[in-house]
Amino acid sequence: MFSTYIYVDRAVPDGRLMSAFTLSFDVENDQVVVVGEDDYDALGDAWDDPGI
C-alpha cells in the first residue's frame, strides 16, 4: 500500500479526481481509491521543515 498526495489549486469535482486516479493507477475491481481534502498549506510547511 502507498499514499500519494496531489495538490490541486482549484476546485475539481470528486468524480473527476476519482476517474483520474482510476485511469492513472489502472485500478482493479478489488482495489480502493480514496479522495479527501486536507490542509495543503500545513502539509507544505511540514514538508519544507527538515526537522519533521
C-alpha positions as CSV (number, residue, x, y, z in Angstrom):
1,M,0.0,0.0,0.0
2,F,1.2,3.5,-0.7
3,S,0.0,7.1,-0.4
4,T,0.2,9.8,-3.0
5,Y,-0.6,13.5,-2.4
6,I,-1.8,15.5,-5.3
7,Y,-2.1,19.3,-4.9
8,V,-5.0,20.8,-6.9
9,D,-5.1,24.6,-6.8
10,R,-8.7,24.9,-7.9
11,A,-12.0,23.2,-7.2
12,V,-12.2,19.9,-9.0
13,P,-15.3,17.7,-8.7
14,D,-14.6,14.5,-6.8
15,G,-15.8,12.3,-9.7
16,R,-13.1,13.8,-11.9
17,L,-10.4,13.1,-9.4
18,M,-11.6,9.5,-8.9
19,S,-11.6,9.0,-12.7
20,A,-8.0,10.4,-12.9
21,F,-6.8,8.1,-10.1
22,T,-8.6,5.1,-11.6
23,L,-7.1,5.6,-15.0
24,S,-3.6,6.6,-14.0
25,F,-3.2,3.7,-11.5
26,D,-5.1,1.1,-13.5
27,V,-7.3,0.3,-10.5
28,E,-8.8,-3.1,-10.5
29,N,-12.2,-4.0,-9.1
30,D,-10.8,-5.2,-5.8
31,Q,-8.8,-2.0,-5.2
32,V,-9.8,1.2,-3.5
33,V,-9.1,4.8,-4.3
34,V,-9.8,7.4,-1.5
35,V,-10.0,11.1,-2.3
36,G,-10.1,13.6,0.6
37,E,-9.5,17.2,1.4
38,D,-6.7,18.3,3.6
39,D,-4.9,21.4,4.7
40,Y,-2.3,21.5,1.9
41,D,-0.7,24.7,3.2
42,A,0.1,22.9,6.5
43,L,1.4,19.9,4.6
44,G,3.6,22.1,2.5
45,D,5.0,23.7,5.6
46,A,5.7,20.3,7.2
47,W,7.4,19.0,4.0
48,D,9.7,22.1,4.0
49,D,10.7,21.5,7.6
50,P,13.8,19.2,7.7
51,G,13.1,18.5,11.4
52,I,9.9,16.6,10.6
